[in-house]
Amino acid sequence: MKVGMIGLGIMGKPMARNVVKAGYDLTVFDINKAAVDELVAAGAKSASKPAEISRECGVIVTMLPNSPHVKEVVMGDGGVLESARAGTVLVDMSSIAPLASREIYEACGKKGMEMIDAPVSGGELKAIDGTLSIMAGGKKEIFEKVYDLLMSMGNSVVWCGEIGAGNTTKLVNQIVVALNMAAVAEGWTLAVKAGVDPRLVHAAIKGGMAGSNVMNVKAVQMMDGNYKPGFKLDLHIKDLLNAIDTGHGVGAPLPLTTAVMEMMQTLRADGHGQDDHSIMVKYYQKLTGVSIEAGG
């Protein structure tokens, strides 16, 4: 199977490496030449534009920041659809609005292409390890066709329904992660204000009902003061805005999501948009004047 991959950022680059390791014939494109060169050194080929990939590859994976980027790469000048062949499968692994997925799907259909929306969860570390959780939407038979490819990048690959269902599921994921991070930051700040070591709090409660992957990964980053981006705050804001827009469209109120998104917007205004989303703890530091990094 000849595979093309467009988008070699924090997530896309390690995902592409795992595709190569799995033995696929991979061609890559990104505006970042250094990232392309890294993948070529790892065994991939390079393309000069997305249209070149769609001429050569039967499956095309996109991993891009947001809806406009995917639309441009697929539907724009020099894009995938410019030289699309009937039967080619687009696997969009970006986290975008479900309505945008359906729009791109319809455009692909006019060229005889198929499409799966398959966003991921797990951040940079799981992208490197090849242990991402992947949630997919689209025709079940097309999902099954690309299942093995998706498993080269993740250890959980679940079909969630028709096109757009993958991105709807990802929005649910991002709501749960954001609210969980806010709860950890709020709780740990309470611990420090009350004179209790937050690391001991973590040790005491991580095995109980409150325990979660968010707590085990993000609480540790917060306590270590490590905000190297595995998933940027700006990207999480984008996802929550998509969730809120989708909620408005289907009549689902999202009051907690809206509150946490405003906390994130405050941090963006303070210049933290490119930091890891665990920077959320700084919102509480701003409110209270205490830092869980220093235990007070």
C-alpha positions as CSV (number, residue, x, y, z in Angstrom):
1,M,0.0,0.0,0.0
2,K,1.4,3.4,-1.0
3,V,0.6,6.0,1.7
4,G,0.9,9.7,1.6
5,M,1.1,11.9,4.7
6,I,0.6,15.6,4.8
7,G,1.5,17.5,8.0
8,L,4.6,16.7,10.0
9,G,4.2,18.8,13.2
10,I,4.5,17.8,16.8
11,M,2.1,14.9,16.2
12,G,2.4,14.2,12.5
13,K,6.1,13.6,12.4
14,P,6.3,10.8,15.0
15,M,3.1,9.3,13.5
16,A,4.8,9.2,10.1
17,R,7.9,7.6,11.6
18,N,5.7,4.8,12.9
19,V,4.1,4.3,9.5
20,V,7.6,3.9,8.0
21,K,8.6,1.5,10.8
22,A,5.5,-0.6,10.0
23,G,6.8,-1.1,6.5
24,Y,4.5,1.1,4.5
25,D,5.8,2.9,1.3
26,L,5.4,6.4,2.6
27,T,5.5,9.8,0.8
28,V,5.4,13.0,2.9
29,F,4.7,16.7,2.4
30,D,5.1,19.6,4.8
31,I,6.0,23.3,4.4
32,N,8.7,22.6,7.0
33,K,11.6,21.2,5.0
34,A,13.6,20.1,8.0
35,A,10.7,17.8,9.1
36,V,10.5,16.4,5.6
37,D,14.2,15.8,5.5
38,E,14.0,13.9,8.8
39,L,11.4,11.6,7.4
40,V,13.3,11.1,4.2
41,A,16.3,10.1,6.3
42,A,14.0,7.6,8.1
43,G,13.0,6.0,4.8
44,A,10.1,8.0,3.4
45,K,10.0,9.8,0.0
46,S,9.1,13.5,-0.4
47,A,6.5,15.3,-2.5
48,S,6.6,18.9,-3.7
49,K,2.9,19.5,-3.2
50,P,-0.3,17.6,-2.0
51,A,-1.4,17.0,-5.6
52,E,1.8,15.0,-6.2
53,I,0.9,12.7,-3.3
54,S,-2.6,12.1,-4.6
55,R,-1.2,11.1,-7.9
56,E,1.0,8.4,-6.3
57,C,-0.7,7.1,-3.2
58,G,-3.9,5.1,-2.6
59,V,-4.3,6.3,1.0
60,I,-3.6,9.9,2.0
61,V,-3.3,10.9,5.7
62,T,-3.6,14.5,6.8
63,M,-2.6,15.7,10.2
64,L,-3.1,19.5,10.3
65,P,-4.0,22.2,12.8
66,N,-7.6,23.1,12.0
67,S,-10.4,23.0,9.4
68,P,-9.1,25.8,7.1
69,H,-5.7,24.0,6.8
70,V,-7.3,20.7,5.8
71,K,-9.7,22.4,3.3
72,E,-6.7,24.2,1.7
73,V,-4.6,21.1,1.4
74,V,-7.5,19.0,0.1
75,M,-9.6,21.5,-1.9
76,G,-7.2,24.3,-2.7
77,D,-4.8,25.0,-5.6
78,G,-2.3,22.2,-5.9
79,G,-4.4,20.2,-3.4
80,V,-5.2,16.6,-3.1
81,L,-8.4,16.8,-5.2
82,E,-6.5,18.4,-8.1
83,S,-5.1,15.0,-9.2
84,A,-7.4,12.7,-7.2
85,R,-8.1,9.2,-8.4
86,A,-11.4,7.4,-7.9
87,G,-11.0,4.9,-5.0
88,T,-8.3,6.9,-3.2
89,V,-9.0,7.1,0.6
90,L,-8.4,10.3,2.5
91,V,-7.8,9.7,6.2
92,D,-8.0,13.1,8.0
93,M,-6.5,12.7,11.4
94,S,-6.6,16.4,12.2
95,S,-9.0,17.6,15.0
96,I,-11.5,19.7,13.1
97,A,-15.2,20.6,13.3
98,P,-17.5,17.7,12.3
99,L,-19.4,19.9,9.8
100,A,-16.0,20.7,8.1
101,S,-15.4,16.9,7.9
102,R,-18.7,16.5,6.1
103,E,-17.9,19.3,3.7
104,I,-14.6,17.8,2.8
105,Y,-16.2,14.4,2.5
106,E,-18.7,15.7,0.0
107,A,-16.0,17.3,-2.1
108,C,-14.0,14.1,-2.1
109,G,-17.1,12.2,-3.2
110,K,-17.5,14.3,-6.3
111,K,-14.0,13.0,-7.4
112,G,-14.8,9.4,-6.5
113,M,-12.6,9.5,-3.4
114,E,-13.5,8.0,0.0
115,M,-12.8,9.6,3.4
116,I,-12.5,8.7,7.0
117,D,-12.2,11.3,9.8
118,A,-9.9,9.8,12.4
119,P,-8.6,12.3,15.0
120,V,-6.3,11.1,17.8
121,S,-5.8,11.5,21.5
122,G,-2.7,10.9,23.6
123,G,-0.3,13.8,22.8
124,E,3.2,13.8,21.6
125,L,4.5,10.9,23.8
126,K,1.9,8.5,22.6
127,A,2.4,9.6,19.0
128,I,6.1,8.7,19.5
129,D,5.3,5.4,21.1
130,G,2.6,4.5,18.5
131,T,0.0,4.1,21.3
132,L,-2.5,6.8,20.3
133,S,-6.2,6.4,20.8
134,I,-7.9,6.9,17.4
135,M,-11.6,7.5,16.9
136,A,-12.9,7.2,13.4
137,G,-16.0,8.1,11.4
138,G,-17.0,7.1,7.9
139,K,-18.2,4.1,6.0
140,K,-17.5,0.9,8.0
141,E,-16.0,-0.9,5.0
142,I,-13.5,2.0,4.3
143,F,-12.6,2.1,8.0
144,E,-11.8,-1.6,7.9
145,K,-9.6,-1.0,4.7
146,V,-7.3,1.4,6.6
147,Y,-7.6,-0.3,10.1
148,D,-4.1,-1.8,9.9
149,L,-2.6,1.5,8.9
150,L,-4.2,3.2,11.8
151,M,-3.0,0.5,14.1
152,S,0.6,1.3,13.1
153,M,0.0,4.7,14.9
154,G,-2.2,3.7,17.8
155,N,-3.2,0.9,20.1
156,S,-6.9,1.7,20.2
157,V,-8.7,2.3,17.0
158,V,-12.5,2.5,17.3
159,W,-15.2,3.1,14.6
160,C,-17.6,5.6,16.0
161,G,-20.2,6.0,13.2
162,E,-20.7,7.9,10.0
163,I,-18.5,10.7,8.7
164,G,-18.0,13.4,11.4
165,A,-18.5,10.9,14.2
166,G,-14.7,10.7,14.8
167,N,-14.4,14.4,15.3
168,T,-17.5,14.6,17.4
169,T,-16.0,11.9,19.6
170,K,-12.7,13.9,19.7
171,L,-14.6,17.0,20.9
172,V,-16.1,14.9,23.7
173,N,-12.5,13.8,24.6
174,Q,-11.2,17.3,24.6
175,I,-14.0,18.5,26.9
176,V,-13.3,15.7,29.4
177,V,-9.5,16.4,29.3
178,A,-9.9,20.2,29.7
179,L,-12.3,19.9,32.6
180,N,-10.2,17.2,34.2
181,M,-7.1,19.4,34.0
182,A,-9.0,22.4,35.5
183,A,-10.1,20.1,38.4
184,V,-6.5,18.9,39.0
185,A,-5.2,22.5,38.9
186,E,-7.9,23.7,41.2
187,G,-7.6,20.8,43.7
188,W,-3.8,20.9,43.8
189,T,-4.0,24.7,44.5
190,L,-6.3,24.0,47.4
191,A,-3.8,21.5,48.8
192,V,-1.0,24.0,48.7
193,K,-3.1,26.8,50.2
194,A,-4.1,24.3,53.0
195,G,-0.4,23.3,53.6
196,V,-0.5,19.9,52.1
197,D,2.2,18.6,49.7
198,P,0.5,18.2,46.2
199,R,2.8,15.2,45.4
200,L,1.5,13.4,48.4
201,V,-2.1,14.3,47.4
202,H,-1.3,12.7,44.0
203,A,0.1,9.6,45.5
204,A,-2.9,9.2,47.8
205,I,-5.7,9.7,45.3
206,K,-4.3,8.5,41.9
207,G,-5.4,4.9,42.6
208,G,-9.0,5.8,43.6
209,M,-12.1,7.1,41.7
210,A,-10.4,10.5,41.0
211,G,-7.5,8.8,39.2
212,S,-7.1,9.4,35.5
213,N,-4.5,9.5,32.7
214,V,-4.8,13.3,32.8
215,M,-3.9,13.3,36.5
216,N,-1.0,10.9,36.0
217,V,0.5,12.9,33.1
218,K,-0.6,16.5,33.5
219,A,-0.5,16.8,37.3
220,V,3.2,15.7,37.2
221,Q,4.0,18.2,34.5
222,M,2.3,20.9,36.6
223,M,4.2,20.0,39.7
224,D,7.5,19.8,37.7
225,G,6.8,23.2,36.0
226,N,7.3,21.4,32.6
227,Y,5.2,23.2,29.9
228,K,7.1,22.0,26.9
229,P,4.3,21.5,24.4
230,G,3.0,18.0,23.9
231,F,-0.3,19.6,23.0
232,K,-0.4,23.4,22.8
233,L,-2.9,25.5,24.7
234,D,-3.8,27.3,21.4
235,L,-4.9,23.9,19.9
236,H,-7.0,23.0,22.9
237,I,-8.7,26.4,22.7
238,K,-9.4,25.6,19.0
239,D,-11.0,22.3,20.0
240,L,-13.2,23.8,22.7
241,L,-14.4,26.5,20.3
242,N,-15.3,23.8,17.8
243,A,-17.1,21.9,20.6
244,I,-19.0,25.0,21.7
245,D,-20.0,25.8,18.1
246,T,-21.1,22.2,17.6
247,G,-23.0,22.3,20.9
248,H,-24.9,25.4,19.7
249,G,-25.7,23.7,16.4
250,V,-27.2,20.6,18.0
251,G,-28.8,22.2,21.1
252,A,-26.4,20.9,23.7
253,P,-25.5,23.4,26.4
254,L,-21.8,23.3,27.4
255,P,-21.6,25.6,30.5
256,L,-18.5,24.0,32.0
257,T,-16.7,23.8,28.7
258,T,-17.3,27.5,28.2
259,A,-16.0,28.4,31.6
260,V,-12.8,26.4,31.1
261,M,-12.3,27.8,27.6
262,E,-12.4,31.4,29.1
263,M,-9.7,30.3,31.6
264,M,-7.6,29.2,28.7
265,Q,-8.3,32.4,26.8
266,T,-7.0,34.3,29.9
267,L,-3.8,32.3,29.7
268,R,-3.5,32.9,25.9
269,A,-3.8,36.7,26.6
270,D,-0.9,36.3,29.1
271,G,1.3,34.9,26.3
272,H,0.9,31.1,27.0
273,G,-0.8,30.0,23.8
274,Q,2.3,28.0,22.6
275,D,2.8,26.3,26.0
276,D,1.5,22.9,26.8
277,H,-2.1,22.9,27.9
278,S,-1.1,21.9,31.4
279,I,-0.2,25.6,31.8
280,M,-3.8,25.7,33.0
281,V,-2.4,25.6,36.5
282,K,-1.0,29.1,36.0
283,Y,-4.6,30.4,35.9
284,Y,-5.0,29.4,39.6
285,Q,-1.5,30.8,40.4
286,K,-2.8,34.1,38.9
287,L,-5.8,33.9,41.2
288,T,-4.1,32.9,44.4
289,G,-0.5,33.8,44.2
290,V,0.7,30.3,45.1
291,S,2.5,27.9,42.9
292,I,2.2,24.1,43.1
293,E,5.6,23.8,41.5
294,A,7.2,25.1,44.6
295,G,4.8,23.5,47.0
296,G,3.6,27.0,47.9
